[in-house]
Amino acid sequence: MTRAQAVRRSARRTLVLSSVAVVLAGCGGDGGDGGGGDDAPASRSYGLETLMPAVAEAVGGQDSVRLDIGDQRGRGEVQMDLTWSDGETEFRAITGDTPGEFLEFIRTGGRIYVGGEAAGNEWTYTPDDDPRATGDDKGFDAGATPALLALDVPGEYDALADAVDKVQNEGPDDMEGVASTHYVVTVDMEAWHDALPEDSMHRQVDVGGTVPVDLWIDESSLPVRLEYAGDTDRVRVDYTSWGTPIAVIAPKGATPQGGGAA
């Protein structure tokens, strides 16, 4: 096993243990629209029939976000700047939770770059449709790249539409300094997973049946935090910097994976 394959494999294990990127759910305790005074955020009035469409619409109106994916131990094990403007998804992701062992993944210009601290600050790349990047080359350990390539924030929200059975409005809350409304939504995980791509990070989490999901949304109905418990892990996704322009820059000095022309 090469060093590049070893660090990719380590990153994949980290990603699978903490995973989930992006989703949410819609819902409402009694299925009604709830109350809320004139000064209350619009998000506080959502119910079973209205929460998911409102959140999906809010997310669909954005083209970038910062994700912090972890398991509530503190610093997220995956930190990611993700942009999907102009129909092209690009990102910069950092995996790991130990200084000196961070591995970075960058997608830009039709290539996937892998490098950073865990690779001795050296970088390699493959075309982003290369079987070695997509996980279709069984002789090459693609690590976290297939799951990262499968990220589709608006699509994941849409896929949840038919998987939500119940919504409970838990009221206003301050989440990491953001004025939010806390919902507990009940999700049929099998139905949701079936609607997601095979490499979706959510499908890497060992969880089944009907699961309560804690969701905080801000006054614009955008997700602030998502939490749920898998069979062995508790997943947390924090969302910040919605709509903030993200510049994804290719690292200098990167070489083609394997040393050949890519």
Secondary structure, 3 states (H helix, E strand, C coil): CCHHHHHHHHHHHHHHHHCCCCCCCCCCCCCCCCCCCCCCCHHHHCCCCCHHHHHHHHHHCCCEEEEEEECCCCCCCEEEEEECHHHCCEEEEEECCCCCCCEEEEEECCEEEEECHHHCCCCEEEECCCHHHHCCCCCCCCCCHHHHHCCCHHHHHHHCCCCEEEEEEEEEEEECCEEEEEEEEEEEHHHHHHCCCCCCHHHHCCCCCEEEEEEEEECCCCEEEEEEECCCCEEEEEEECCCCCCCCCCCCCCEEHHHCCC
